[in-house]
Amino acid sequence: MKSLTRMWKKEWPLHLMLLPGLAFIILFSYIPMSGIMMAFQKYVPNKGLFGSPFIGWRNFQLLMDYPDIGRVFFNTVYIAVMKIVAGLFVPITIAILLNELRREWMKRTFQTLVYLPHFLSWVLLSGILVDILSPSSGILNQMLGWFGMKPIFFLGDNNWFPYVMVISDVWKEFGFGTIVYLAALTGINPTLYEAAEIDGAGRWKQTLHVTLPGMMPIIVLMLTLNIGNVLNAGFDQIFNLYSAPVYESADIIDTFVYRMGIQQAQFGFATAVGLLKSVVSFIFISVSYVLAYRLANYRIF
């Protein structure tokens, strides 16, 4: 008891500092969980959460019978997996290239420039992308016209839209990932490069046999942690850029839930879809942390 008392006297300011964050989590994360009940109800707004009739698993049966639900899940996984792969490959490549720069001011300048888009919201970036990709006045289609090519409706064509989402997301976020991998590069022992150079290895061979193996623990860690994002294809980005003509390739779980719940007022059905996504995402996140511990010795606690 004396040790606990001493510990409490020493650490109570830290616990006090946690209270605002704890209150925020309880208010915005745990209390709204009561809304999960709507997944098992025929929710009527004027009757409230506790007055609406329960219908059991009927919303989930409607979900399984919904004709477009398979396409929605496919679009979500397809776009999310492409983002994970591209979001892993591009930052690693840029980090290695930046690490090769010998002038420190140049490295810091490029690092700052590629990091800036991370702070811009998709509301702002969507307006910029619409202007750049416009089939009539967009600069990209004007450049294609110089080579005699016809304009492409990038944001209105089902064949192009998913790839535009991936490329624009990587452009916005790869600067943040680059910083992580640059930090991993600083942990590589310089004597390994010296030994490789003595053995006759050039810069390319040093990258293959020293740099990449040295980065492998953090690469494995980031890859395994991203498994939990397989069902998160990016609501903010797609919601601000998609339209009815590209629902076939752009409609993901989050936008589908928004349309069903907010626009069409099918609250119980939308909650059932969101709950299913949350359960599957929880499983993926749990698996990712187990893999991160087994493969990269990463622990949360």
N, C-alpha and C positions, 0 to 999 in steps of 0.2 A: 504494500500500500504506500509506503514511504517513497519507493522508486516511482510509482505511478503519480504520486502527488508532485514530486520534483519534476517529472516529465511534463505534467500538465502546466505547472508554473512556468516552465521554460518554453512550451510550445503553444500556449493559449493564444498569443497574438496571431500565429499562423492559422489556427482554426478560425479565429475571428475574421481573418482576411478571406477565408473560403465561403463565409456565409452568403455574401451577395451572389456569387456564382452558383452556390447550392440552391438559393431561392429562385434564381433564374431558371435552372434546370427543372426544379419542381413545378414552377408555374407554366413553363412553355413546353416541357417534354413529358412529365408524368401525369399531370392533371388532364391534359387533352387525351390521354390514353383511354379515358372513359368513353370516348367517342367510338371505340372499337365495337361497342354494343350495336351500333347502327348496321354493322355487317350482318347481324342476325335479326334485323327488324325490317318491317316496312315503315320506314321512318316518315313521320308526318310532322313538319315543323311546328304547327300550332299545338300539337300534343306533347312535344318535347321528347327528350331522350328516354325518360322513364314512363311515358304514357303511350308511346308507339307500340303497336302489336309485334310480338316476336313471331318470326316465321322460320326459325331454325336455319337449315343449310340451303334454303331456297335461292338466296342470292348467289351462292357459290355454284349451284346447279345452273342458274342462268348464265353465270360466267363461263362455265364449261361449254354451254350450248351456244354462246354468242358467236356468230359467224366470223367476225374479224379478230377475235382474241388471239388466235395463233399467229396472225400477221403482226399484231402489236408486240407480242413477246419476241418474235423473230427480229423485228426492227430494233427493239431495245438491245438485245444481245449482240446483234450484228454491228450496230454503231458503237456500242460500249467496248466490244472486244477490239475493234479497229482503233479506237481511241487509246486503249491500254497499250497495244502493240506499238503504235506510232508514238505515243507519249513516252515510251521507254526508249525506243531506238533514237529518236531525234535528240533528246537531251544528252544522251551518252555521247553521240557523235559530236555535238557542239561543245560539250565539256572537254573532250579530247583535243579538238581543234583549238579551243581557247587556251588550253594548257600548253600548247606548242608555241604560243606567242611569247616572245622574249621580252618585249617592252611592256612593263607593268601598267603604264597609263593606257595603252591600247587595250590591254586585256580588261581593265576595269571599265573603260568606256563601252566596249562591246557587251560586257556583262550587264551593265546598267541599261543599255538600250533594249536588249532582249528580255529584260525583266519587267520593263515598264508596262507592257500590255496586260500583265497579270492583275494590275490594279484597276483596269477599266471594266465597267459593267457591260453585260451583254445588251442592255438597252441602248447604250451608246454605240457599241461595236456593231450591232445589227443595222443601225442606220448607215454606218460607214460601209458595211458589206453590201447593203442594198444598192447604194450609189456606185460602188466599184463593179458589181456584178450585173447591173442593169443591162438588159439586152438592147436597149435603144441608146442610152447615153453613158453606160459604164465604161471606164477606161480599159478594162480587160477585153471587152468585146470590140472596142475600137482598135486595140492592138491586134486582135485576131483578124479584123478587117484589113489590116495592112498586108496580111499574107493571103488575102482572097478567101478567107473562111467566113462562113455564115455565123451570125450571132447565136449564142447559146443562152438559153434561159436557165441559168444555173440553179436558181431558187424556185423554179417552177417545173423542173424536169425530174421525174422520179429516178432516172438513171444517174443524175449528177448530184442530187441533193445530199445523200448520205456522205459522199466523199467531200463535199463542201463543208459539211459539219465537222468531219474529222480534221481536215486541213486547217480550218479556222480555229478549232479548239486547240490543236497543237501549236499554232502560231501564238495564241494567247497565253498558253500555260507552259511552254517548253522552257522559258527562262527560269521559272521557279525550280523545275527539275534539274536544270543545268547547275544551279547553285549546290544542290545536294551532291551531284556527282563530282563537282569541282572540290568539294570538301573531302570526298572519298579519295580523290587523287593526291591531296596533300598528305594523306596517311601512308602513301607508298614510300618505302625506304629508297632514298636516292642512290644508295650503293648498288642496288639491283640494276639500275640503268648503267652505272659505271661498269659493272661486271659484264653486262650484255654488250656494251660497246667494246670492251676489251676482247670479247669473243667474236667480234666482227659483225654484230647485229646493227643494222641501220635503224632509222626512226620507225619504219613500218614494222620491222621484226620486233623492236622494243615495245611497240604498241600491242602487238599480238601476244607476246610472251611475258611481258611485265605489266603493262598498264591494264589490260583487260582482266587478267587473273587477279590483280590487286583490287580492281573494282567489283569483282564478282560477288563478294558477300553483300554489298549494298544493292547490287542489281537484283540478286535473288530476293532480298528483303523487300524491295519496292515492288517487284513482280508479284510476290505472294500476297502482300498487303492490298494490291489492286484487285485481287480476285473478288473482294467484297463489293467492288463497284461494277460487277458484271451486269446488274440490272439498273444501273444509274447512267443513262446515256446523256444526261444534261438537259434538264427541263428548261432552265433559263434561256439557254442558247436556242433550242429548237422552238420553244414557244414564241420567241421574238422573230424567228425567221421563216417558220413554215406557214403554209396556207392550204386550203382545201384541195387544190390540184395535186399536192404531193403527200396527202395522207397515206397513200399506199406504201410509201417508203420512209415517211418521216414520223408517222404516228407511233409514239412510244408509250410505255405504261403510264408515265406521269402526265403526259398531255391527254391521254385517253381518260384518266381519272378526272382531270380538270374538266373536260368536256362533258363527261357523264354526270359528274357531281355538281359543278357550278352552273354550266350552261343548260343542261337538260334536267337538273334537279332530281336525278336518280341517286339520292344520297346513300341508300343502303347498298346498292349495286356498286357504286364507286368506292365505298368503304371496303367492300369485300375484295375488290381488285387491289386496293392499296394494302390491305392486311395480308393478302397472299404474297404480294411483292416483299413486304417487310419480313415475313417468315422465311422466305427463300433467301433474302439478303442476309438475314441473321445466320442462317446455316452457312452461307458462303463466307461470311466474316469469321465465324468460328473456325471453319476449315483453314482459312488463310492464316489466322494467328497460330494454329497448330503447325502448319507448314513453315511459317516464319521461325517458330521455335526450333523445329527439327532441322531445317536447312540452313538458317542463318543465326541460330542461337539468340533470337530476339524475344524479349519478354516485356509484357506491359507492366507487371508487378514483380 
